[in-house]
């Protein structure tokens, strides 16, 4: 639990400052590029987290796909991002205004889960993540002043869970690009295979 190890008096104090906010389905709760002003605990509903990145270039995949069914060595290996665990290294936003960008879902949260971790981890940073309500949502919100007053940073387990949650829902751009290309590669191979099966099936029908 996020607040395990907290004194009962401090939990009661924190609860007394909780602000209940309600959102209709498909509402924007948190906007990427802006500072996060509260830690949000989901009471009811489903929240979707989105991150916008420059769409990876797939032209080279098409060019190299001469014999996709036999060219198994074309599988891409993960990059150094697989070893990166510091969330601060992922805070730079894509600033290429001319690049084609797309939003990717990085998390789907439900009752009891939190987002807006930067309120505690580093309130000076702008969020690279947007949050939207997938259903009608009710949130308990704890503002920056309250979280600083209760000295949340002194509780190692709470900070560890917030860091883990934020790292999970803010994957590095290279990681998303890697899985995007892997999905594109798989769909391209599947399409070529289905066309070959269709041609062979048609050829077999013509024999009879």
Buried (B, 14 or more C-beta within 10 A) or exposed (E): EBBEEBEEEBEEBBEEBBEEBEBEEEBEBBBBEEBBBBBBBBBEBBBBBBBBBBBBEBEEBEEEBEEBEEEEEBEEEEEEBEEBEEBEEBBEBEEEEEEEEEEBEBBEBEEEBBBBBBBBBBBEEEBBBBBBBBBBBBBBBBBBEBBEEBEBEEBEEBBEBBBEBBBEBBBBBBBBBBEBBBEBBEEBBEEBEEEEEEEEEEEEEEEE
